[in-house]
Amino acid sequence: MEVGQVVKGKVVEILKFGANIELEDGEKAFVHISKIAPTYVKSVSDHLSLGQEIEGKIVGKTRDGKWELTLKDTSANSSEGKSEEKKVNNDFEKKLAKFMKDSDRKLSEYRRRLDKKRGKKERR
């Protein structure tokens, strides 16, 4: 096996910070929580379950000699991740647009109140 190679395996242990994987050839591998999905992963168990078959790309070796995998860059996961990322971006853009609209409205109201206190005519 070598770095960059796509391999298949099965999730054998879910940890707080990642998951241990048993590869098809019996070797051990590890996926860190930051390499599970292209978006933020709060809990490993939200994305992986015991016994689940996965496909990952080898990115190196861990200190204890296991293969280190990423699930982000595999073809099966990348299209799913991109659609999820696009949804997150759209949600963010909608929230940002609403925030900007509310902010402009509140700033305008504040300026009108300030102008009234100073005795100036209302702006149009």
C-alpha positions as CSV (number, residue, x, y, z in Angstrom):
1,M,0.0,0.0,0.0
2,E,1.1,3.6,-0.6
3,V,0.0,7.1,0.1
4,G,-2.7,8.3,-2.3
5,Q,-4.1,4.8,-2.8
6,V,-7.9,4.3,-2.3
7,V,-8.7,1.3,0.0
8,K,-11.8,-0.3,1.4
9,G,-12.3,-1.3,5.0
10,K,-14.8,-1.8,7.8
11,V,-15.3,0.4,10.9
12,V,-14.3,-1.7,14.0
13,E,-14.1,1.0,16.7
14,I,-15.6,4.5,17.1
15,L,-13.6,6.9,19.2
16,K,-14.3,10.4,20.4
17,F,-11.6,11.7,18.0
18,G,-11.9,9.3,15.1
19,A,-12.4,5.7,14.1
20,N,-10.3,2.6,13.8
21,I,-10.7,0.7,10.5
22,E,-9.8,-2.8,9.5
23,L,-8.7,-2.8,5.9
24,E,-9.6,-5.6,3.4
25,D,-6.1,-7.1,3.7
26,G,-6.3,-7.2,7.5
27,E,-4.1,-4.2,8.2
28,K,-5.2,-1.6,10.7
29,A,-6.1,2.0,9.8
30,F,-7.3,5.2,11.5
31,V,-9.5,8.1,10.4
32,H,-9.2,11.3,12.4
33,I,-12.5,13.2,13.1
34,S,-11.2,16.1,10.9
35,K,-10.8,13.7,7.9
36,I,-14.3,12.2,8.0
37,A,-16.3,14.8,6.1
38,P,-15.6,18.1,4.2
39,T,-17.9,19.8,6.7
40,Y,-17.6,20.2,10.5
41,V,-18.0,16.8,12.3
42,K,-19.3,17.2,15.9
43,S,-19.6,13.5,16.6
44,V,-17.9,10.6,14.7
45,S,-21.0,8.5,15.3
46,D,-23.1,11.0,13.3
47,H,-21.1,9.9,10.2
48,L,-19.8,6.4,10.9
49,S,-21.2,3.3,12.6
50,L,-19.7,0.0,13.7
51,G,-19.4,-2.5,10.9
52,Q,-19.9,0.1,8.2
53,E,-18.0,-0.5,5.0
54,I,-16.0,2.6,4.0
55,E,-13.7,3.7,1.2
56,G,-10.8,6.0,2.1
57,K,-7.6,7.4,0.7
58,I,-4.3,6.7,2.4
59,V,-2.6,9.9,3.6
60,G,0.2,8.5,5.7
61,K,1.0,6.4,8.8
62,T,0.1,7.2,12.4
63,R,2.7,7.1,15.2
64,D,1.6,3.6,16.2
65,G,2.1,2.3,12.6
66,K,-1.5,2.3,11.4
67,W,-2.4,3.6,8.0
68,E,-4.0,7.1,8.3
69,L,-7.0,7.6,6.0
70,T,-9.2,10.4,4.8
71,L,-12.8,9.9,3.7
72,K,-13.0,13.4,2.2
73,D,-11.2,12.9,-1.0
74,T,-12.7,9.6,-2.2
75,S,-15.0,9.8,-5.2
76,A,-17.9,8.2,-3.4
77,N,-17.8,10.7,-0.6
78,S,-16.8,13.8,-2.5
79,S,-20.1,14.3,-4.4
80,E,-22.1,13.8,-1.2
81,G,-19.8,16.2,0.7
82,K,-20.0,18.8,-2.0
83,S,-23.8,18.8,-2.1
84,E,-23.8,19.1,1.7
85,E,-21.2,21.9,1.6
86,K,-23.3,23.7,-1.0
87,K,-26.3,23.5,1.2
88,V,-24.3,24.9,4.2
89,N,-23.1,27.7,2.0
90,N,-26.6,28.5,0.8
91,D,-27.9,28.6,4.4
92,F,-25.1,30.9,5.4
93,E,-25.7,33.2,2.5
94,K,-29.4,33.4,3.3
95,K,-28.6,34.1,7.0
96,L,-26.0,36.8,6.0
97,A,-28.5,38.5,3.6
98,K,-31.2,38.6,6.4
99,F,-28.6,39.9,8.9
100,M,-27.5,42.7,6.5
101,K,-31.1,43.7,5.8
102,D,-31.9,43.8,9.5
103,S,-28.7,45.7,10.2
104,D,-29.5,48.4,7.5
105,R,-33.0,48.8,8.9
106,K,-31.8,49.2,12.5
107,L,-29.0,51.6,11.5
108,S,-31.6,53.7,9.6
109,E,-33.9,53.8,12.6
110,Y,-31.1,54.7,14.9
111,R,-30.0,57.6,12.6
112,R,-33.6,58.9,12.5
113,R,-33.8,58.9,16.3
114,L,-30.4,60.5,16.6
115,D,-31.4,63.3,14.1
116,K,-34.6,64.0,16.1
117,K,-32.7,64.3,19.3
118,R,-30.3,66.8,17.6
119,G,-33.2,68.7,16.1
120,K,-32.3,68.0,12.5
121,K,-34.8,67.4,9.7
122,E,-35.5,63.8,8.8
123,R,-33.4,62.3,6.1
124,R,-35.1,60.8,3.0
